[in-house]
Amino acid sequence: MDVRVTSRDVGPRTVVEVDGEIDVSSADALRDEVSLLLDRDRTDLVIDLRAVRFMDSTGLGVLVGTLKKVRLAGGQLQLVIDSERLLKVFRITALLQVFTVHDTVEAALDA
């Protein structure tokens, strides 16, 4: 299964919607989309992972790298995760302490 990555601007923020599996063979799609956004000075990102069914360490690495780039650019990155399975991966890797995570896009946009 591949991944589909789309983005839409919501005022000063950009919501990046990810659907599918983020692994070694598909992570470039997310990395490329985020790079394009950062090139356009879209540095306030909400990455919606609610439709992600699987993520391996490559996907986690892309998110960590994105967080570093966003912070260097003076922006902020928030994640939307509503799957206990995916939250468990973030909990085990201690990434819940690194990322701001919401359970809805609306909550992320209101933060």
Residue pairs with C-beta under 8 A, 6 or more apart in sequence:
1 20
1 21
1 53
1 54
2 20
2 21
2 25
2 26
2 29
3 18
3 19
3 20
3 21
3 22
3 26
3 27
3 29
3 30
3 52
4 18
4 19
4 20
4 29
5 16
5 17
5 18
5 19
5 29
5 30
5 32
5 33
6 16
6 17
6 33
7 14
7 15
7 16
7 17
7 33
7 37
7 42
8 14
8 15
8 17
9 15
9 42
10 46
10 109
12 44
13 44
13 45
13 46
13 109
14 37
14 42
14 44
14 45
14 46
15 45
15 46
15 48
15 105
15 109
16 30
16 33
16 34
16 37
16 45
16 46
16 47
16 48
17 48
17 51
18 30
18 47
18 48
18 49
18 51
18 52
19 51
19 52
20 26
20 51
20 52
20 53
21 52
21 53
21 54
21 55
22 30
22 52
22 54
22 55
22 56
22 58
22 59
22 62
23 54
23 55
23 56
23 58
23 59
24 56
24 58
27 58
27 59
27 61
27 62
30 59
30 62
30 66
31 62
31 65
31 66
34 45
34 62
34 66
34 69
37 43
37 45
38 69
38 70
38 73
41 73
43 70
43 73
43 74
43 75
43 76
44 75
44 76
45 66
45 70
45 75
45 76
45 77
45 78
46 77
46 78
46 79
46 80
46 105
46 108
46 109
47 63
47 66
47 77
47 78
47 79
47 80
48 80
48 105
49 55
49 79
49 80
49 81
49 83
49 86
50 80
50 81
50 82
50 83
52 59
52 83
52 86
55 86
55 89
60 89
60 93
60 95
63 79
63 95
63 99
64 95
64 98
66 77
67 77
67 98
67 99
70 76
70 77
71 77
76 100
77 99
77 100
78 99
78 100
78 101
78 102
78 108
78 111
79 99
79 100
79 101
79 102
79 108
80 101
80 102
80 103
80 104
80 105
80 107
80 108
81 87
81 90
81 101
81 102
81 103
82 103
82 104
87 96
87 101
89 95
90 96
90 99
90 101
100 108
100 111
102 108
102 111
